[in-house]
Amino acid sequence: MAVRPVYVPRDDRPGVVVRSLDFEWFPGFSTAQKQRSIQSLHAAAGEAGIEPVLEISSKSPEELGVSLSAFHLSLADAEGGRSCSVETAFQGSKVFERAGPFIDLLNGTSREAKKDDRLKSSGRLLRFEFQGTAWPLKPRTYFYDWLYLSALEQQSGLQETLVGYRGFTDIEFNPRKSINCQAYSAALYVSILESGQSDTILYSPESFLESLQDEYTARDELLARQHGLD
């Protein structure tokens, strides 16, 4: 057995309800084993009244879920009209004590960006810099969420499809080891869409943060407890 979160878009205000569910885990690294675990988690979600659920990861049984993985989801970069994945944008924007941002990562693959040795050897992470703007480390998922939601906004015809889902998962995400989660970001996007406030909330990074202050305060408290952070 294992426990993993299912992210449910809130219907009372923009935000996400995190439901941690027990389900049967199928060990192994193959796609087949991962998809058995996904099926088991989604069955548990259905029993909890959460359906339909979309798995967002490279192991998703649905093409949509694979395409929405941060490794694959494309984000237009305003600098020179380039595009990159959400993952490369996130990793390439990190600024450390001794180096960064590593904008060369925007030209490579998501896997190369995530495994770049400089991300581990450049000292303490200080902030993010993307498209000429500096981003703070707190709220802890603020920058990642903004990148992911910005990429979703650029996908034509996606909104009507996403609002049909009542929950989102990422079988690769372990809340005890990681902080940013593409399934959480997708659920947040759907909640914003359904609030009817997307034009205001997604207008700028500043309006995004101001509108989600309560959500991020609660999320930072949860992440601090899970990871022993200050």
Buried (B, 14 or more C-beta within 10 A) or exposed (E): EBBBBBBBBBEEEBBBBBBEBEBEBBEEEEEEBBBBBBBBBBBBBBEEEBEEBBBBBBBBEEEBBBBBBBBBBBBEBEEEEEEBBBBBBBBBBBBBEEEBBBBEBBEBBBEEBBEBEBBEEBEEEBBBBBEEEEBEEEBBBBBBBBBBBBBBBEBEEBBEEBBEBBBBBBBBBEBEEEBBBBBBBBBBBBBBBBBEBBEBBBEEBEBBBEBBEEBBEEBBEEBEEEEEEE
